[in-house]
Amino acid sequence: YRNALFVARKGSWNRTAKFGYDVVTVRTDAQGNNARVEPFMTGFLDSSSDSFSGRPTYMLQLPDGSLLVSDEQLGAIYRITYAR
C-alpha cells in the first residue's frame, strides 16, 4: 500500500440508501490524478437491511507501518498489520 491514500468513509446520514461505512484506498496516476479507488476494510454496511454495524472514522499510521482505525459506532479501535 505504498503511495496509497487511505480514506475512512464514515457513512452517510442524509441519503435514502446508505453509502460509505468503509475504508478505501485511493491510488493516483503519474500526474497525481485520482486513478483508482479500491475497498480496503469493508463489512460494516448491510445493504439488504439498510443498516450498519460500524462507522470507521479516524486513522493513524504507527511507526511499525500498522494502521489504527477508530470505529465511532462501537467505540472500538482496530489495528491492521501486514505480513513481512
A tleap script that builds the chain and sets N, CA, C and O, in Angstrom:
source leaprc.protein.ff14SB
mol = sequence {
  NTYR ARG ASN ALA LEU PHE VAL ALA ARG LYS
  GLY SER TRP ASN ARG THR ALA LYS PHE GLY
  TYR ASP VAL VAL THR VAL ARG THR ASP ALA
  GLN GLY ASN ASN ALA ARG VAL GLU PRO PHE
  MET THR GLY PHE LEU ASP SER SER SER ASP
  SER PHE SER GLY ARG PRO THR TYR MET LEU
  GLN LEU PRO ASP GLY SER LEU LEU VAL SER
  ASP GLU GLN LEU GLY ALA ILE TYR ARG ILE
  THR TYR ALA CARG
}
set mol.1.N position { 0.821 -1.211 0.000 }
set mol.1.CA position { 0.000 0.000 0.000 }
set mol.1.C position { 0.852 1.256 0.000 }
set mol.1.O position { 0.402 2.315 0.439 }
set mol.2.N position { 2.063 1.147 -0.482 }
set mol.2.CA position { 2.900 2.344 -0.603 }
set mol.2.C position { 2.264 3.306 -1.590 }
set mol.2.O position { 1.675 2.906 -2.595 }
set mol.3.N position { 2.400 4.579 -1.275 }
set mol.3.CA position { 1.896 5.655 -2.133 }
set mol.3.C position { 0.382 5.586 -2.335 }
set mol.3.O position { -0.132 6.060 -3.348 }
set mol.4.N position { -0.318 5.007 -1.388 }
set mol.4.CA position { -1.783 4.968 -1.448 }
set mol.4.C position { -2.334 5.868 -0.353 }
set mol.4.O position { -1.757 5.970 0.729 }
set mol.5.N position { -3.429 6.506 -0.637 }
set mol.5.CA position { -4.126 7.344 0.327 }
set mol.5.C position { -5.261 6.520 0.923 }
set mol.5.O position { -6.075 5.958 0.190 }
set mol.6.N position { -5.316 6.448 2.243 }
set mol.6.CA position { -6.395 5.732 2.920 }
set mol.6.C position { -7.478 6.729 3.298 }
set mol.6.O position { -7.185 7.802 3.825 }
set mol.7.N position { -8.731 6.374 3.030 }
set mol.7.CA position { -9.866 7.256 3.332 }
set mol.7.C position { -10.889 6.467 4.147 }
set mol.7.O position { -11.389 5.433 3.705 }
set mol.8.N position { -11.194 6.973 5.350 }
set mol.8.CA position { -12.253 6.381 6.174 }
set mol.8.C position { -13.555 7.054 5.773 }
set mol.8.O position { -13.734 8.255 5.974 }
set mol.9.N position { -14.451 6.277 5.210 }
set mol.9.CA position { -15.751 6.829 4.802 }
set mol.9.C position { -16.768 6.469 5.882 }
set mol.9.O position { -17.364 5.392 5.883 }
set mol.10.N position { -16.937 7.399 6.782 }
set mol.10.CA position { -17.738 7.246 7.996 }
set mol.10.C position { -19.172 6.808 7.720 }
set mol.10.O position { -19.799 6.168 8.564 }
set mol.11.N position { -19.678 7.136 6.583 }
set mol.11.CA position { -21.033 6.734 6.219 }
set mol.11.C position { -21.975 7.913 6.131 }
set mol.11.O position { -21.772 8.951 6.761 }
set mol.12.N position { -22.995 7.728 5.343 }
set mol.12.CA position { -23.971 8.791 5.107 }
set mol.12.C position { -25.010 8.821 6.215 }
set mol.12.O position { -25.217 7.830 6.915 }
set mol.13.N position { -25.654 9.956 6.363 }
set mol.13.CA position { -26.751 10.080 7.329 }
set mol.13.C position { -27.976 10.713 6.689 }
set mol.13.O position { -29.070 10.684 7.252 }
set mol.14.N position { -27.780 11.286 5.505 }
set mol.14.CA position { -28.876 12.037 4.879 }
set mol.14.C position { -29.240 11.512 3.489 }
set mol.14.O position { -29.686 12.279 2.636 }
set mol.15.N position { -29.055 10.230 3.260 }
set mol.15.CA position { -29.394 9.640 1.964 }
set mol.15.C position { -30.443 8.557 2.161 }
set mol.15.O position { -30.530 7.937 3.220 }
set mol.16.N position { -31.225 8.347 1.136 }
set mol.16.CA position { -32.217 7.276 1.195 }
set mol.16.C position { -31.521 5.928 1.312 }
set mol.16.O position { -31.860 5.123 2.179 }
set mol.17.N position { -30.553 5.683 0.444 }
set mol.17.CA position { -29.744 4.463 0.520 }
set mol.17.C position { -28.413 4.816 1.181 }
set mol.17.O position { -27.741 5.756 0.756 }
set mol.18.N position { -28.034 4.078 2.205 }
set mol.18.CA position { -26.799 4.368 2.932 }
set mol.18.C position { -25.586 4.144 2.031 }
set mol.18.O position { -25.609 3.303 1.133 }
set mol.19.N position { -24.522 4.914 2.291 }
set mol.19.CA position { -23.312 4.870 1.469 }
set mol.19.C position { -22.100 5.059 2.370 }
set mol.19.O position { -22.149 5.830 3.328 }
set mol.20.N position { -21.016 4.358 2.064 }
set mol.20.CA position { -19.783 4.513 2.829 }
set mol.20.C position { -19.635 3.399 3.847 }
set mol.20.O position { -19.785 2.223 3.515 }
set mol.21.N position { -19.337 3.770 5.104 }
set mol.21.CA position { -19.151 2.807 6.187 }
set mol.21.C position { -18.036 1.824 5.850 }
set mol.21.O position { -18.188 0.616 6.034 }
set mol.22.N position { -16.911 2.347 5.356 }
set mol.22.CA position { -15.787 1.505 4.983 }
set mol.22.C position { -14.509 2.331 4.945 }
set mol.22.O position { -14.523 3.540 5.179 }
set mol.23.N position { -13.412 1.660 4.648 }
set mol.23.CA position { -12.133 2.320 4.397 }
set mol.23.C position { -11.719 1.917 2.990 }
set mol.23.O position { -11.764 0.739 2.637 }
set mol.24.N position { -11.318 2.892 2.195 }
set mol.24.CA position { -10.874 2.627 0.829 }
set mol.24.C position { -9.460 3.168 0.651 }
set mol.24.O position { -8.997 4.005 1.426 }
set mol.25.N position { -8.783 2.674 -0.383 }
set mol.25.CA position { -7.504 3.249 -0.778 }
set mol.25.C position { -7.701 3.970 -2.103 }
set mol.25.O position { -8.471 3.538 -2.961 }
set mol.26.N position { -6.992 5.068 -2.245 }
set mol.26.CA position { -7.007 5.830 -3.491 }
set mol.26.C position { -5.584 5.851 -4.015 }
set mol.26.O position { -4.661 6.263 -3.312 }
set mol.27.N position { -5.413 5.417 -5.217 }
set mol.27.CA position { -4.096 5.448 -5.874 }
set mol.27.C position { -4.160 6.455 -7.011 }
set mol.27.O position { -5.188 6.612 -7.670 }
set mol.28.N position { -3.058 7.121 -7.222 }
set mol.28.CA position { -3.015 8.148 -8.257 }
set mol.28.C position { -2.161 7.690 -9.432 }
set mol.28.O position { -1.332 6.788 -9.311 }
set mol.29.N position { -2.386 8.340 -10.573 }
set mol.29.CA position { -1.550 8.069 -11.731 }
set mol.29.C position { -0.291 8.934 -11.638 }
set mol.29.O position { -0.107 9.659 -10.661 }
set mol.30.N position { 0.563 8.860 -12.637 }
set mol.30.CA position { 1.839 9.574 -12.621 }
set mol.30.C position { 1.679 11.086 -12.521 }
set mol.30.O position { 2.586 11.763 -12.035 }
set mol.31.N position { 0.558 11.630 -12.965 }
set mol.31.CA position { 0.311 13.067 -12.899 }
set mol.31.C position { -0.342 13.479 -11.576 }
set mol.31.O position { -0.594 14.664 -11.356 }
set mol.32.N position { -0.614 12.521 -10.702 }
set mol.32.CA position { -1.224 12.834 -9.417 }
set mol.32.C position { -2.738 12.868 -9.433 }
set mol.32.O position { -3.360 13.258 -8.445 }
set mol.33.N position { -3.338 12.465 -10.542 }
set mol.33.CA position { -4.804 12.423 -10.619 }
set mol.33.C position { -5.333 11.163 -9.938 }
set mol.33.O position { -4.671 10.125 -9.944 }
set mol.34.N position { -6.525 11.257 -9.352 }
set mol.34.CA position { -7.151 10.066 -8.773 }
set mol.34.C position { -7.373 9.057 -9.882 }
set mol.34.O position { -8.079 9.333 -10.852 }
set mol.35.N position { -6.776 7.904 -9.739 }
set mol.35.CA position { -6.867 6.911 -10.797 }
set mol.35.C position { -7.718 5.711 -10.407 }
set mol.35.O position { -8.386 5.116 -11.253 }
set mol.36.N position { -7.695 5.351 -9.105 }
set mol.36.CA position { -8.356 4.108 -8.724 }
set mol.36.C position { -8.747 4.162 -7.248 }
set mol.36.O position { -7.931 4.521 -6.399 }
set mol.37.N position { -9.975 3.809 -6.951 }
set mol.37.CA position { -10.454 3.688 -5.573 }
set mol.37.C position { -10.772 2.217 -5.343 }
set mol.37.O position { -11.544 1.621 -6.094 }
set mol.38.N position { -10.173 1.627 -4.298 }
set mol.38.CA position { -10.358 0.204 -4.026 }
set mol.38.C position { -10.816 -0.012 -2.589 }
set mol.38.O position { -10.361 0.697 -1.691 }
set mol.39.N position { -11.704 -0.973 -2.351 }
set mol.39.CA position { -12.105 -1.300 -0.982 }
set mol.39.C position { -10.907 -1.827 -0.196 }
set mol.39.O position { -10.083 -2.562 -0.739 }
set mol.40.N position { -10.809 -1.456 1.073 }
set mol.40.CA position { -9.734 -1.943 1.935 }
set mol.40.C position { -10.292 -2.622 3.187 }
set mol.40.O position { -9.876 -3.729 3.530 }
set mol.41.N position { -11.220 -1.970 3.861 }
set mol.41.CA position { -11.841 -2.515 5.078 }
set mol.41.C position { -13.346 -2.361 4.920 }
set mol.41.O position { -13.863 -1.244 4.928 }
set mol.42.N position { -14.044 -3.469 4.777 }
set mol.42.CA position { -15.479 -3.432 4.500 }
set mol.42.C position { -16.225 -4.344 5.475 }
set mol.42.O position { -15.621 -4.938 6.368 }
set mol.43.N position { -17.524 -4.447 5.295 }
set mol.43.CA position { -18.328 -5.363 6.084 }
set mol.43.C position { -19.189 -4.683 7.131 }
set mol.43.O position { -19.897 -5.359 7.877 }
set mol.44.N position { -19.143 -3.364 7.202 }
set mol.44.CA position { -19.930 -2.627 8.187 }
set mol.44.C position { -21.344 -2.323 7.701 }
set mol.44.O position { -22.245 -2.119 8.514 }
set mol.45.N position { -21.545 -2.292 6.406 }
set mol.45.CA position { -22.836 -1.916 5.829 }
set mol.45.C position { -23.561 -3.147 5.301 }
set mol.45.O position { -22.999 -3.927 4.532 }
set mol.46.N position { -24.808 -3.314 5.719 }
set mol.46.CA position { -25.666 -4.385 5.214 }
set mol.46.C position { -26.708 -3.743 4.307 }
set mol.46.O position { -27.726 -3.235 4.777 }
set mol.47.N position { -26.446 -3.770 3.016 }
set mol.47.CA position { -27.335 -3.116 2.047 }
set mol.47.C position { -28.718 -3.748 2.011 }
set mol.47.O position { -29.701 -3.063 1.730 }
set mol.48.N position { -28.807 -5.039 2.291 }
set mol.48.CA position { -30.109 -5.710 2.214 }
set mol.48.C position { -31.079 -5.209 3.281 }
set mol.48.O position { -32.288 -5.180 3.055 }
set mol.49.N position { -30.558 -4.816 4.437 }
set mol.49.CA position { -31.437 -4.307 5.500 }
set mol.49.C position { -31.264 -2.805 5.714 }
set mol.49.O position { -31.903 -2.215 6.586 }
set mol.50.N position { -30.388 -2.188 4.908 }
set mol.50.CA position { -30.106 -0.754 5.011 }
set mol.50.C position { -29.677 -0.380 6.436 }
set mol.50.O position { -30.101 0.636 6.986 }
set mol.51.N position { -28.819 -1.237 7.019 }
set mol.51.CA position { -28.324 -0.982 8.369 }
set mol.51.C position { -26.802 -1.089 8.376 }
set mol.51.O position { -26.204 -1.607 7.433 }
set mol.52.N position { -26.184 -0.598 9.443 }
set mol.52.CA position { -24.736 -0.676 9.552 }
set mol.52.C position { -24.354 -1.118 10.960 }
set mol.52.O position { -25.084 -0.893 11.926 }
set mol.53.N position { -23.179 -1.757 11.046 }
set mol.53.CA position { -22.711 -2.270 12.331 }
set mol.53.C position { -21.487 -1.532 12.832 }
set mol.53.O position { -20.999 -1.830 13.922 }
set mol.54.N position { -20.981 -0.585 12.077 }
set mol.54.CA position { -19.807 0.178 12.478 }
set mol.54.C position { -19.617 1.386 11.590 }
set mol.54.O position { -20.156 1.460 10.486 }
set mol.55.N position { -18.828 2.346 12.097 }
set mol.55.CA position { -18.536 3.558 11.327 }
set mol.55.C position { -17.058 3.891 11.455 }
set mol.55.O position { -16.664 4.561 12.410 }
set mol.56.N position { -16.221 3.438 10.510 }
set mol.56.CA position { -14.812 3.807 10.550 }
set mol.56.C position { -14.693 5.328 10.445 }
set mol.56.O position { -15.268 5.939 9.544 }
set mol.57.N position { -13.952 5.931 11.362 }
set mol.57.CA position { -13.962 7.386 11.443 }
set mol.57.C position { -12.587 8.023 11.261 }
set mol.57.O position { -12.411 8.864 10.380 }
set mol.58.N position { -11.621 7.638 12.074 }
set mol.58.CA position { -10.279 8.226 12.006 }
set mol.58.C position { -9.251 7.127 11.868 }
set mol.58.O position { -9.491 5.979 12.240 }
set mol.59.N position { -8.073 7.503 11.314 }
set mol.59.CA position { -6.992 6.544 11.132 }
set mol.59.C position { -5.675 7.167 11.558 }
set mol.59.O position { -5.496 8.384 11.510 }
set mol.60.N position { -4.756 6.304 11.978 }
set mol.60.CA position { -3.415 6.731 12.364 }
set mol.60.C position { -2.448 5.633 11.973 }
set mol.60.O position { -2.666 4.464 12.288 }
set mol.61.N position { -1.373 6.009 11.284 }
set mol.61.CA position { -0.345 5.030 10.954 }
set mol.61.C position { 0.704 5.052 12.054 }
set mol.61.O position { 1.199 6.117 12.424 }
set mol.62.N position { 1.044 3.881 12.574 }
set mol.62.CA position { 2.054 3.753 13.617 }
set mol.62.C position { 3.436 3.602 12.989 }
set mol.62.O position { 3.542 3.268 11.809 }
set mol.63.N position { 4.506 3.846 13.766 }
set mol.63.CA position { 5.866 3.745 13.218 }
set mol.63.C position { 6.192 2.386 12.596 }
set mol.63.O position { 7.021 2.312 11.690 }
set mol.64.N position { 5.550 1.302 13.070 }
set mol.64.CA position { 5.825 -0.024 12.502 }
set mol.64.C position { 5.067 -0.281 11.202 }
set mol.64.O position { 5.173 -1.364 10.627 }
set mol.65.N position { 4.299 0.713 10.733 }
set mol.65.CA position { 3.565 0.579 9.476 }
set mol.65.C position { 2.135 0.100 9.646 }
set mol.65.O position { 1.359 0.120 8.691 }
set mol.66.N position { 1.774 -0.331 10.851 }
set mol.66.CA position { 0.390 -0.765 11.063 }
set mol.66.C position { -0.531 0.450 11.075 }
set mol.66.O position { -0.088 1.586 11.242 }
set mol.67.N position { -1.799 0.188 10.899 }
set mol.67.CA position { -2.790 1.250 10.778 }
set mol.67.C position { -3.857 1.058 11.849 }
set mol.67.O position { -4.418 -0.029 11.987 }
set mol.68.N position { -4.138 2.126 12.611 }
set mol.68.CA position { -5.226 2.105 13.578 }
set mol.68.C position { -6.441 2.759 12.945 }
set mol.68.O position { -6.332 3.820 12.330 }
set mol.69.N position { -7.595 2.129 13.094 }
set mol.69.CA position { -8.851 2.667 12.571 }
set mol.69.C position { -9.836 2.721 13.730 }
set mol.69.O position { -10.108 1.703 14.365 }
set mol.70.N position { -10.372 3.909 14.007 }
set mol.70.CA position { -11.364 4.026 15.078 }
set mol.70.C position { -12.761 3.813 14.511 }
set mol.70.O position { -13.049 4.157 13.365 }
set mol.71.N position { -13.616 3.238 15.345 }
set mol.71.CA position { -14.999 2.956 14.971 }
set mol.71.C position { -15.901 3.747 15.910 }
set mol.71.O position { -16.025 3.419 17.090 }
set mol.72.N position { -16.525 4.785 15.379 }
set mol.72.CA position { -17.366 5.672 16.171 }
set mol.72.C position { -18.633 4.983 16.681 }
set mol.72.O position { -19.151 5.348 17.737 }
set mol.73.N position { -19.124 4.013 15.958 }
set mol.73.CA position { -20.358 3.326 16.333 }
set mol.73.C position { -20.156 2.409 17.539 }
set mol.73.O position { -20.955 2.409 18.475 }
set mol.74.N position { -19.075 1.630 17.500 }
set mol.74.CA position { -18.836 0.628 18.538 }
set mol.74.C position { -17.863 1.088 19.614 }
set mol.74.O position { -17.722 0.429 20.644 }
set mol.75.N position { -17.191 2.215 19.386 }
set mol.75.CA position { -16.182 2.670 20.334 }
set mol.75.C position { -14.947 1.781 20.315 }
set mol.75.O position { -14.258 1.647 21.326 }
set mol.76.N position { -14.669 1.178 19.173 }
set mol.76.CA position { -13.556 0.238 19.039 }
set mol.76.C position { -12.414 0.872 18.258 }
set mol.76.O position { -12.605 1.839 17.521 }
set mol.77.N position { -11.223 0.306 18.434 }
set mol.77.CA position { -10.068 0.667 17.617 }
set mol.77.C position { -9.524 -0.624 17.028 }
set mol.77.O position { -9.213 -1.565 17.758 }
set mol.78.N position { -9.411 -0.665 15.705 }
set mol.78.CA position { -8.889 -1.834 15.003 }
set mol.78.C position { -7.445 -1.558 14.615 }
set mol.78.O position { -7.115 -0.462 14.163 }
set mol.79.N position { -6.587 -2.553 14.792 }
set mol.79.CA position { -5.193 -2.425 14.357 }
set mol.79.C position { -4.993 -3.363 13.177 }
set mol.79.O position { -5.216 -4.570 13.278 }
set mol.80.N position { -4.574 -2.795 12.069 }
set mol.80.CA position { -4.354 -3.562 10.843 }
set mol.80.C position { -2.853 -3.665 10.629 }
set mol.80.O position { -2.155 -2.652 10.573 }
set mol.81.N position { -2.360 -4.889 10.510 }
set mol.81.CA position { -0.938 -5.116 10.289 }
set mol.81.C position { -0.757 -5.855 8.969 }
set mol.81.O position { -1.726 -6.291 8.347 }
set mol.82.N position { 0.479 -5.986 8.559 }
set mol.82.CA position { 0.774 -6.680 7.313 }
set mol.82.C position { 1.864 -7.710 7.568 }
set mol.82.O position { 2.664 -7.570 8.493 }
set mol.83.N position { 1.884 -8.735 6.746 }
set mol.83.CA position { 2.920 -9.759 6.846 }
set mol.83.C position { 4.179 -9.239 6.185 }
set mol.83.O position { 4.123 -8.589 5.140 }
set mol.84.N position { 5.293 -9.522 6.786 }
set mol.84.CA position { 6.574 -9.051 6.221 }
set mol.84.C position { 7.234 -10.121 5.418 }
set mol.84.O position { 8.316 -9.904 4.871 }
savepdb mol mol.pdb
quit
